[in-house]
Structures are given as structure tokens and as C-alpha cells.
Amino acid sequence: MSMAPKAETIAKFARKDGDTGSPEVQIALMTARIQHLTEHLKRNRKDYSTQTGLLALVNRRKKLLAYLARENYERYVSLCAELGIRRK
């Protein structure tokens, strides 16, 4: 992911200026990386190291989503709707 789309994503989901560590920002950035890696794996089916990294990234995002659902369910629902993530 290049710097321009990353900066746009951070600006869109940040709670305040300079916010890069909130769960919303982290989940949004992980979602963009997951989409990119998924497209890569559609073209390169035998790239098993990327597949392993993708699974690790999906699990990390799942943990952050569970944390956000516990802490603030309204933000969790709105973030899932905005990013197109299926929820439980």
C-alpha cells in the first residue's frame, strides 16, 4: 500500500489528528492489506508464504474487531458496515 491511500485511510478513520493507533484505523489498514493480498493470491495461487501472512493478518484483524465489539459496540457495527466486513 502506497503512502497516499494509507494517509487517506488514516484520515478517514482517525478519531483526532495524528491518530494512527486506534482500533478503527488499524482495522481499516489491515482490511486494505487483506484486499491487496487476496488479489495477489488470486494471480499467484502457489505463493504459500503470502498465504500464511494473509491468514495471520486476518486473525490479527479478528482479534481487534472482537476488542472493539467489547469496548464500543456502536463503533464496531458502523466500522463493519463501512468497510464491508461480515460480522458474527
N, C-alpha and C positions, 0 to 999 in steps of 0.2 A: 504494500500500500504506500503510495507516494505521500508527500507531506501535505499537498493541497487538500485531497479528500479527507485525510486524517484530521487536519485542522478544522475543516467544516463539520465533521462528525463531533469533534470535541466541543466546538462552539454551540452546536445544536443541542447536545445533551448535558452540558455543564450546568451546574447549579449557580455558579458565580464565575467571575473572570479568573482564569488560571487554574480552574478545577480540572484535573486530569485523573484523579484517584477515586472519584465517586463510583459506586457500583454501576450507575446508569452509563457513564462514559466507558468504563471498562467493558461492559456487556456489549455496547454498541460497536466498539472497536473489534472485539472478538467476533461479533457477528459478521462484520465486513471481511475479516481474515478468513472465517469459515467459508463464506461465499466464494472468496477468491480460491481457496484451496480445493473446494468442491469442483469448481470449473477446471482447475488444473488436473484433478484426478479423473475427470471425465475424458480428458485427452490422453492421459498417461496412466492407464489402468494398473500397470505393474510397479508403480512407484510406491513401494511399501513403506519407506521411511516417511514420506509425506503423509501417508495414510495413518501411520502411528501418531504423528504430530497432530493431525486433524482430530483424531479421537481424544487425545489429551486436551486439546483446546476446547472441544465440545464438553468434556467433563468439567473443566475449569469454569466454563460459562454456566453449566448446570448448577454448580455449587454457588456461584454468585447470584443466580436467579433465585435459588432457594433462600439465600440470605436476605435478598431484597423482599421476597414474599413474606418472610417472617417479620422483618422490620417495618415495612410500609407496603401494605398490600395494594393500595390505590396506585402508587407509583409503579409497582410490578405489573399491574394489569395494563396501565397506559403504555408502558415501555414495550410489553409484549405485542400489543396492538400496533404500535408504531413501527416496530422492527419486523413484524410478521412472524413472530415466534409462537409456535403452538405451545400451550401451557396445559398443565395437568387438569 
